[in-house]
Amino acid sequence: MNMRRFEEKVVVVTGGSRGIGRAIALRFAAEGARVVVSANEERAEEVASEIRANGGEAIVVVADVREAAQVHKIYDEAERNFGGVDISVQNAGVITIAKLEDMTAAEWDMIMEVNTKGVFLCCQAAAVRMKKRGRGGRLINTASGQARQGFIYTPHYAASKFGVVGITQSLAKELASDNITVNAFCPGIIDTEMWAYNDKAWGALLGNYQPGELMASWVKNIPMMRAGTGEDVAGLVAFLASDDAAYITGQTINVDGGLIMS
């Protein structure tokens, strides 16, 4: 494998301050890309600093993907600092877990705005610039195992991630003639801070689980018998962004150790 295959490429990663997003940003930087690390927290600077310490190029844009003006700021900064954007990974996402009768409309709206509207706004802003530049590009969206099947106490999250798949398929058809591919990926149980929250919140509602116990019981149902890592996911994302995936678009690919086979 050419470990500098993204040299001269500019990559935007939203939700890049931790977990899967951090791993994706570091993977692209390791393969030569110039990386725009975006998140709604200053912690993103830690990731950019790590990239620069290892000889890479990275900038930080703190932004809320629910706000169109802030989304445009991400891509404006990519253009101003690096000349444009070639690959955009829409990874910013949130989850809450609650029984139906306890879930608020505000919770529903927040999940949908970040996970679905945020993906749309970033794809829109990135695609406009890619089309104007005329060099094609890659849009890669973070869905979820819950884009395959919903789960208890998270109807809002499942709906938001099913929406990501719909956006992906629609834009893949619209942007194909511009040589912009659009794909998504569905992480399963990944060892991140979000899954630490999931373990605690679902565990409290599903039974008297101690921290780590519920997640461990679910991992036993994974054919590969382990939780995934951010690096597992980053490998797939790097492939989808590469020339090897030039004829792949409109697809949603599971990365879950075989947990969901569809």
N, C-alpha and C positions, 0 to 999 in steps of 0.2 A: 504493500500500500504506500502510495506517495503521501508522506506525512506533512507535506506542504501544499496539499491540493487546493487549499483555499487562499493561497497567496494572492494578494491584490483584490480579494473579495471583502466586501463590507457586510457585516452581519449585525442585525438588531435582535436582541433577546429581551423580551419583556418578562417581568417576574424573575429577573436575573440575579437577584440578591441572595437567593438561598435555594436549597433543594435541587430539583430537576433543572431549573433555570441556571443556577450556578454551574452545574456540571456541563450543561450545553455551552455556556459562554466559555468555559475553560477549554472544552474540547475544540471548539472552533479556533480559539486563540492558539492552541498547541499545533494546529494544522495551518497556521499562517494568516488567518483572517484578522482583519481589524474589527474590533467588537464594540458595539454600543450596548452597554449594560444599563437597562432601564428597570426601575422598580419605584414603588411609592414610598421608599424609605432610603435614608442615607446609607444604610448598610450595603447598598450596591457598590459603594466606593471600595469596600473590602475586596470584592471580586475583581474590580478593575485594577486595584493596586497589586493583587496577586498576579494578574496577567502581565502588568508592566514589569514586575519584579522578575518575571521569567522571560523578559525580552520581547514581549508582545506589545501591541498597541490597543488601547482601550480608553473610552470615555464613559462618563456616567451622565444619564439624564433622569432625574427624579420626576416622575409623572404619574398621574392617575389615568388609567386607560378608559375610564368612564367619561372623560371629558375630551371632546374632539380637539379643542385648542391645545390641550396638553399632549395629546397624541401627535398632532402635527409638529409640536416642538421636538419630539423624539427624532422624527425623520428630517426636520430642518437641521438639527444638530449633526445628524449623520452626513448630510450633504455639505454642511459648512466645514466640518472637520475632515471628512474622508472622501468627499466628492459624490456621494450617492449611497444607495443601498442595493445590494444584490440578493440578500437572503434575509427574510424577516421571520422570526420565530415568535408566534403569539402564545406566550406561556403564562402570562399573569392569570392567576385564578385563586378563588377562595371557596371555602365550604363552611356551612354550619349544619348541625345535626339536632333535630328536634321532632317530637311527636307532632302529628298533624294538628291536634287541637291547640298546641302551644306555639306553632310556627306563626310568625307575624307577616303581614304584607310587606313590611320594611325589609325583613330578612329575604323574602322572595325577590324583591326588587334589587337588592344589593347583589345577590348571587347572579341574577340574570344580567345585570349591568356590567359587572366585572367579567364574568366568564363568557358571555355571548356577545353583548354589545361591544365589549372591549376588543374581542377578536375581530368583529366586523370593522370597527373604526381603524384598527391597526392595519388590517388587510387593505382597506380602502386607501389609507394614506400611503402605504408602501406601494401599492399597485399603480397609483397615479404617477408616482415618481419613477417607478420602473418603466412604465409605458413611455413617459416623456423622454427618458434616457435612451430607450430603444435597445437595451442589451438583454432583455428578458429578466428572469429572476425566479426565486423560489419563495413561496409562502407556505409555512409549516405551522399547523395549529395543534395546540394541546387539547385533546378530548379527554377521555377517561374510560375505564371499564364500565362506568355508568352511562356511557354513550352506547353501550351494547345491551345492557339490562339495568333497569333501575333497582334501587335497594331501599330497604326500610329506613324511614325517618329522613330521607333526603330527596323528596320529589323535586324540589327546586334545583338542586344540583344536577340530578339526572336530566331534567328538562334543559338546563343550560348547556350540558355537554352533548345531548342529542342535537341541540341547535348548532353547535360547532360543526358537527358532521354535515348538517344541511348547508351551512355556509360554505364549507369546503367543497362540496359537490357542485353547488351552484357556481361558485367563482371559478372552479376548474374549467367548466364549460365556457364561461364568458371570457376567460383570460388566455385560453389555449392559443389563440391566434397571435397573441403578443409574446409567445414563448415564455409565459409565466406559468409554472406548475403550482398546483395547490394541493397539499396533502395534509393529513392529520394523523395523530398517533394516540393510542389509548393505553396509558400506563395502568398497571394493576396495583398491587400492594408494593409500594416503593418505600424504602427506609428513609423517610424525610420528617421534618418537623410537622408537616400536615398530617402524616400518618400517625405521629405520636398523639396529636389531637384526636384523630379519628378513633384510635384505640381507647382513649380515655372517655370520649363522649359517647360512642356507641356502647362501650363497656358498661357505662353507668346506666344506660337505658335497657340493655339486653340482659343484664344480670350482674351479679356481685363479682366482677372481674377485678383483679389486681392489675396495676399498670403492666402492659406488655402481654398479658395472658390472652386477651381476645385476639390480638394480632397474631400471636404464636399459633393459636388454634386455627385461624384462617390460613396461615402459611402451610399448614399440614395438607390443605386441599390443593395446593399448587403442585403440579406434576414434578417440577424441578426442586420442590421442597425448600425453597428459600425466598425471602423477600428480594425484590429488585433493588438496584442502586441507581443513583442519578447517572452514573457512567453507563449503565446498561441502556438507559433511555437515550443518552447523548450519542451513542454509537448509531442508533437507528436514525436519529435526526441528521447526523452528519451524512449518512448514506443518502437520505432523501434530498439533501442539499447538493449532492455531488453530481458530477457528469454521468456517473453510472445509473442515476435515477432519471435521466433526461426524458424517458418515455413513460414515466409513471406520473399520473395526475388523477385527482379526484378520489384518491384511495385513503382509507383509514386503517391503520395497521396496529394490531395489539402488540404490546411489549409487556408481558405479564407472566412469563414462565409457563405458559400453557393453561392459565387459570380459566380463561374463556376462549373457547375454540370456535370462532365464527368469522 
